[in-house]
Amino acid sequence: MNLDGTIALVGGGPFESNDDLDRRLLASVDADRVVVLPTADAFEAPGLLIAAAMSWAERLGVLVEALMVFQRHEAEDAGAADVVRSARAVYLVGDSSMHLRSVLKDTPLLSAISAVLADGGLVVAVGACAAALCDPMLDQRGGAFTIGLGLVGGLAVIPESDTWSAERLQRTLSLADTTVVELPTGSALVRRGAEWELVGEPTAHGEITSR
């Protein structure tokens, strides 16, 4: 994958816990408009996430465009892909990595997200969405690993690891055959080009490399 852009895998707390990092990331790509995809919250409360995004945008001085894509046929729509492709910054938020993967895998919308990176833009995935962008992807249902969306390869993350018990963490780590990074809320893993930056207090199990 083209590594010209910036991808940020954030532990949790979308639009609430990461203002300083968000402000820095948006400034780094000169983004004054953010496309927000609450796809992973299709079965929860996406409206609440968008309301939080609007308050966040006011604090940070940017515009938010909510792209309400919740089903696969919507991710295959050329118009939705065009909205994303025209953005300098895209945020993926919500609580179901499995749903995000099922909606976006091999679609024009995922290709558009990749194009944002290829054009030097910013893609931020928070919580479960951070796990989904990786390959392998953490399977929330049992703590094992499965095929992810692959915007980051050869690396898996455990978002909101601060909410996990030591036993659950150990069991998941024992199943890994690749580098795994624990991402507690307030932490992030940021790749600019081929360089990784650890923000906050992530814990890496293995070497972090780009692929």
Order of alpha helices (4+ residues) and beta strands (2+ residues): beta-alpha-beta-alpha-beta-alpha-alpha-beta-alpha-alpha-beta-alpha-beta-beta-beta-beta-beta-alpha-beta-beta-beta-beta
